[in-house]
Amino acid sequence: MKANENSLRPKIGYGIADLYGGGAFLIISILFIFFMTEVVGMHPLAAGSIPFIGRAWDAITDPFMGALVDRTRSRFGAKRFYLLIGSFVASFTFMLVWVSVGGGPFAQYMYYLIAFLLFSTGFTIVMVPYNSLLPDMVKDYHLRGQYTGIRMVFSAISAILGGLFPEMIISRYDQASTGYFVMGVVFGLIFFVALLTTFFNTYEYQTKEEKTLDRPSIKENLYVFKNRAFKMYLGIFLFGQGSVDFILALILYFLTYVIVREGQYTVVMAGVLASQLIAMFIYQAILKKKSKKVPIYIGIPIQMVATIAVVFFAYEDAPILPIVIISSMIGFGTAASTVTPFAILADLADVDELISTQRRPGMYAGMATFSRKIANGLALGLVGVLLWVFGFDSDLDSQASLAIFGITFMFVVLPLIFLSATLYFTKRYPINDETFGVMKEEITRRRNGEGKTTNPDVIATLEAITGYDYNDLWSEKNVDI
């Protein structure tokens, strides 16, 4: 398609793929362990170990995919080429996770482990190139924020679909196993259409100065951790999203066993998801004019207050209205934890160019996706372990007081710790609209062969962004550690 950055078509085309990126991840986060323990009947420790092992597999696939994307040349563009392939792989592997299989415990465990590994690989094939697409579509700082804002609106829509409709589908069937399978098929088809739509309605700029990269290495991928902006970004991303992981993984347990209102799941999730959608529109307007850190400063304090308020309603038959209000406030915060990291990610390719003269958005997206999935696996694994430690027993209709306390403790304390860390790293993140402009001017000057600046303010800004001494910037020696 013809590139027109300001038109609505590429903005929607870019954003709609996050129906998969947000939806698939959300459904897995909410339902996977619950499906394993309540439907399959797997021990919580075994159930929690599957995503944990899956993330070890990601240690291989995500960095490899990032390097592969940066080295791929295609008439479709490297990122869009993999979106085309991934639309088929990702949708099919998502369906496999929700197939109920018989056999003994070991056979069941091996099936779901393999299915999860395949799903995770499909997720990698799609999300690594997708997360590295925006730097090659849009150059302007605020316009990138607009694209990200629209993407996050679709992410919020995917959250509504993924948070509400699975339960509606599953509940229509007498056999929960059948309901989960039908849910997997329905959402697999939705994801397939969304990803194909993105492929046909996006584009990639081809730059004349694009370099042929050497063979990828482990050292090259580890290089991203020398980039100060990336390290601060990773803190925002992992701790912000980690707080969401705990909420999603535990909300069914909290409703079912702590306040004993399992039937109110749809109402509570509607509060979370509706507020997320509203927040995304608000944050999108903010991103057009303000720093990409502002949504965090607005949303996270609101979420922290709401999380503390949960303690006062953590008892059986607690009134549902305050819980819906609290969940809506939490949704406003979780939206911020989503929109800011994805808005920031697009700028890291520019930091890479300033450091090394190369643009490797795929490598950064690969390491970010890998780190995110590792954190998600650790979070889900920790939930499984702590459920066991607190004496949770899936065979019981009502849990012991220690197990109920444990669920409440995890639902409140763990998110608060992670949200505090998110604010810390956001404060330290060095790029805003002003410093981004300074960086882009430096890159343009270096491309034109104009050499180094002597302006001490510019030098200090660039060193704060990159973590490198100014005299060491713009050097091909910096391509790895």
NULOKOL-653584 format. One record per residue (C-alpha): residue number from 1; x, y, z. Coordinates in steps of 0.5 Angstrom, whole numbers, plus 500, padded with zeros to 3 digits. Layout:
N
R    nr    c1    c2    c3
R   NUM     X     Y     Z
...
//
This chain:
481
R    nr    c1    c2    c3
R     1   500   500   500
R     2   502   507   499
R     3   505   510   505
R     4   501   516   509
R     5   503   516   516
R     6   497   521   518
R     7   492   517   515
R     8   487   513   519
R     9   488   506   515
R    10   495   505   517
R    11   494   507   524
R    12   488   502   524
R    13   492   497   520
R    14   497   497   525
R    15   493   497   531
R    16   489   491   530
R    17   494   486   531
R    18   494   487   538
R    19   487   484   538
R    20   492   478   538
R    21   498   481   542
R    22   493   483   548
R    23   488   478   547
R    24   492   471   547
R    25   496   473   552
R    26   490   476   557
R    27   486   469   556
R    28   493   465   557
R    29   494   469   563
R    30   487   469   566
R    31   485   462   564
R    32   491   457   563
R    33   493   455   570
R    34   485   455   572
R    35   484   451   566
R    36   490   446   568
R    37   487   445   576
R    38   480   446   575
R    39   478   442   568
R    40   484   438   567
R    41   485   436   574
R    42   493   438   574
R    43   497   439   581
R    44   498   447   582
R    45   505   446   582
R    46   505   442   575
R    47   501   447   572
R    48   505   453   574
R    49   511   449   572
R    50   509   449   564
R    51   509   457   563
R    52   515   457   567
R    53   519   452   562
R    54   515   455   556
R    55   519   461   558
R    56   526   458   558
R    57   524   456   551
R    58   523   463   549
R    59   530   464   551
R    60   532   461   545
R    61   526   463   540
R    62   525   470   542
R    63   532   473   541
R    64   533   469   535
R    65   527   471   532
R    66   529   479   533
R    67   536   477   530
R    68   532   474   524
R    69   527   480   523
R    70   533   485   522
R    71   537   480   517
R    72   531   479   513
R    73   530   482   506
R    74   523   481   503
R    75   518   485   498
R    76   513   485   503
R    77   518   488   508
R    78   521   484   514
R    79   516   485   519
R    80   510   484   515
R    81   513   478   512
R    82   513   474   519
R    83   506   477   520
R    84   503   474   514
R    85   507   467   516
R    86   505   468   523
R    87   497   469   522
R    88   497   462   520
R    89   501   459   526
R    90   499   463   532
R    91   492   462   531
R    92   493   455   530
R    93   497   454   536
R    94   493   458   540
R    95   487   453   539
R    96   492   447   541
R    97   492   449   548
R    98   485   448   550
R    99   484   441   547
R   100   482   437   553
R   101   486   430   552
R   102   486   424   556
R   103   491   419   559
R   104   495   419   565
R   105   498   425   569
R   106   505   424   565
R   107   501   424   558
R   108   497   430   560
R   109   503   434   562
R   110   507   433   556
R   111   501   434   551
R   112   500   441   555
R   113   507   443   555
R   114   508   441   548
R   115   502   445   546
R   116   504   451   551
R   117   511   451   547
R   118   508   451   540
R   119   503   457   542
R   120   509   461   545
R   121   513   460   539
R   122   507   462   535
R   123   507   468   539
R   124   514   470   538
R   125   513   469   530
R   126   508   475   531
R   127   510   479   536
R   128   517   480   535
R   129   516   483   528
R   130   510   487   530
R   131   513   490   536
R   132   519   492   531
R   133   515   495   526
R   134   513   502   528
R   135   520   505   528
R   136   520   503   520
R   137   513   506   519
R   138   513   512   523
R   139   519   517   525
R   140   516   523   529
R   141   516   522   536
R   142   508   524   538
R   143   506   521   531
R   144   509   514   534
R   145   505   516   540
R   146   498   516   536
R   147   500   510   533
R   148   501   506   540
R   149   495   510   542
R   150   490   507   537
R   151   494   500   538
R   152   492   500   545
R   153   485   502   544
R   154   485   495   540
R   155   489   492   546
R   156   483   494   551
R   157   478   492   546
R   158   482   485   546
R   159   481   485   553
R   160   474   486   553
R   161   473   480   548
R   162   478   476   552
R   163   476   478   559
R   164   469   477   558
R   165   467   472   552
R   166   471   466   554
R   167   467   465   560
R   168   460   466   556
R   169   462   461   551
R   170   465   456   556
R   171   458   457   560
R   172   454   455   554
R   173   457   448   555
R   174   455   442   560
R   175   462   440   559
R   176   467   445   561
R   177   472   442   557
R   178   468   443   550
R   179   467   450   552
R   180   474   451   553
R   181   476   448   546
R   182   470   452   542
R   183   473   458   546
R   184   480   457   543
R   185   477   456   536
R   186   473   462   536
R   187   479   466   538
R   188   484   463   534
R   189   479   465   528
R   190   479   472   531
R   191   486   473   531
R   192   487   470   524
R   193   483   475   521
R   194   486   481   525
R   195   493   479   523
R   196   492   478   516
R   197   488   485   516
R   198   495   488   519
R   199   499   485   514
R   200   495   488   508
R   201   494   495   511
R   202   501   497   514
R   203   508   498   510
R   204   515   499   512
R   205   520   504   509
R   206   526   502   506
R   207   532   506   508
R   208   538   507   503
R   209   543   507   509
R   210   540   500   511
R   211   546   496   513
R   212   547   488   512
R   213   548   485   519
R   214   553   480   521
R   215   551   473   523
R   216   547   474   530
R   217   551   472   536
R   218   549   471   544
R   219   554   477   545
R   220   550   482   540
R   221   543   480   544
R   222   546   481   551
R   223   549   488   548
R   224   542   491   549
R   225   543   491   557
R   226   548   496   556
R   227   543   501   553
R   228   541   505   559
R   229   534   507   556
R   230   533   500   554
R   231   534   498   562
R   232   530   503   564
R   233   524   501   559
R   234   525   494   561
R   235   524   496   568
R   236   517   500   567
R   237   515   494   562
R   238   516   488   566
R   239   514   491   573
R   240   508   494   570
R   241   506   488   566
R   242   508   484   572
R   243   503   487   577
R   244   497   485   571
R   245   500   478   571
R   246   498   477   578
R   247   491   480   578
R   248   489   476   572
R   249   492   470   574
R   250   488   470   581
R   251   482   474   580
R   252   478   467   579
R   253   481   465   585
R   254   479   471   589
R   255   472   471   586
R   256   471   464   587
R   257   474   462   594
R   258   475   469   598
R   259   469   473   596
R   260   465   467   594
R   261   462   471   588
R   262   464   466   582
R   263   458   468   578
R   264   460   476   578
R   265   466   475   574
R   266   463   478   568
R   267   461   484   572
R   268   467   485   575
R   269   471   484   569
R   270   467   489   565
R   271   469   494   570
R   272   476   493   569
R   273   475   492   562
R   274   471   498   560
R   275   475   503   565
R   276   481   500   561
R   277   478   502   554
R   278   476   509   557
R   279   483   510   559
R   280   486   508   553
R   281   482   514   549
R   282   485   519   555
R   283   492   516   554
R   284   492   517   547
R   285   490   524   547
R   286   495   525   552
R   287   501   522   548
R   288   499   527   542
R   289   502   532   546
R   290   506   530   552
R   291   511   525   555
R   292   510   518   554
R   293   511   517   561
R   294   505   521   563
R   295   500   515   563
R   296   504   512   568
R   297   504   518   573
R   298   496   518   572
R   299   494   511   572
R   300   499   507   577
R   301   497   511   583
R   302   490   510   582
R   303   491   503   581
R   304   495   503   588
R   305   490   506   592
R   306   485   501   589
R   307   489   495   590
R   308   490   497   598
R   309   482   498   598
R   310   481   491   596
R   311   483   489   603
R   312   477   492   606
R   313   472   487   602
R   314   476   481   602
R   315   471   477   605
R   316   465   472   603
R   317   459   475   600
R   318   462   482   600
R   319   458   487   597
R   320   459   487   589
R   321   458   495   588
R   322   465   497   591
R   323   468   491   588
R   324   466   493   581
R   325   468   501   583
R   326   475   498   585
R   327   476   494   579
R   328   475   500   575
R   329   480   504   578
R   330   485   498   577
R   331   483   498   570
R   332   485   505   569
R   333   492   503   572
R   334   493   497   568
R   335   492   501   562
R   336   497   505   563
R   337   502   500   565
R   338   501   497   557
R   339   501   504   553
R   340   507   507   556
R   341   512   501   555
R   342   509   500   548
R   343   510   507   546
R   344   517   507   549
R   345   519   501   545
R   346   519   504   538
R   347   524   510   540
R   348   530   505   542
R   349   532   503   535
R   350   534   510   535
R   351   538   510   541
R   352   541   504   538
R   353   543   508   532
R   354   546   513   536
R   355   550   508   540
R   356   552   503   534
R   357   550   506   527
R   358   546   501   526
R   359   538   500   527
R   360   536   493   530
R   361   529   494   532
R   362   528   487   531
R   363   533   485   536
R   364   530   490   541
R   365   523   487   540
R   366   526   480   541
R   367   529   481   547
R   368   523   485   550
R   369   518   480   548
R   370   523   475   551
R   371   524   479   558
R   372   516   480   558
R   373   515   472   557
R   374   520   470   562
R   375   517   475   567
R   376   510   472   566
R   377   512   465   566
R   378   515   467   573
R   379   509   470   575
R   380   505   465   573
R   381   510   460   576
R   382   510   464   583
R   383   502   463   583
R   384   502   456   582
R   385   508   455   588
R   386   504   460   593
R   387   498   457   592
R   388   501   450   594
R   389   505   453   600
R   390   498   456   602
R   391   495   450   602
R   392   490   451   596
R   393   487   444   594
R   394   483   444   587
R   395   479   438   590
R   396   475   442   595
R   397   469   447   594
R   398   471   451   600
R   399   478   453   602
R   400   482   453   608
R   401   483   460   612
R   402   490   460   610
R   403   489   459   603
R   404   484   464   603
R   405   489   469   606
R   406   494   467   601
R   407   490   468   595
R   408   488   475   598
R   409   496   476   600
R   410   498   475   593
R   411   492   479   590
R   412   494   485   594
R   413   501   485   596
R   414   505   483   590
R   415   502   488   585
R   416   503   493   590
R   417   511   491   590
R   418   511   491   582
R   419   507   498   582
R   420   512   501   586
R   421   518   499   582
R   422   514   501   576
R   423   514   508   578
R   424   521   508   580
R   425   524   506   573
R   426   519   511   570
R   427   522   517   574
R   428   529   514   571
R   429   527   513   564
R   430   531   519   560
R   431   527   520   554
R   432   521   525   553
R   433   519   529   547
R   434   525   534   548
R   435   531   529   549
R   436   528   525   543
R   437   529   531   539
R   438   536   532   541
R   439   538   525   540
R   440   535   525   533
R   441   538   532   531
R   442   545   528   533
R   443   543   522   529
R   444   542   527   523
R   445   548   531   524
R   446   552   524   524
R   447   549   521   518
R   448   551   527   514
R   449   558   527   517
R   450   558   533   521
R   451   562   530   527
R   452   561   531   534
R   453   558   537   538
R   454   561   541   543
R   455   555   543   547
R   456   555   541   554
R   457   548   540   555
R   458   547   536   549
R   459   553   531   551
R   460   550   531   558
R   461   543   529   555
R   462   546   524   550
R   463   550   520   555
R   464   544   520   560
R   465   540   517   554
R   466   545   512   552
R   467   549   510   558
R   468   555   511   554
R   469   561   516   554
R   470   559   521   549
R   471   566   520   545
R   472   564   513   545
R   473   558   514   541
R   474   556   513   533
R   475   561   507   533
R   476   561   500   530
R   477   565   497   535
R   478   559   498   540
R   479   555   493   536
R   480   556   488   541
R   481   559   487   548
//
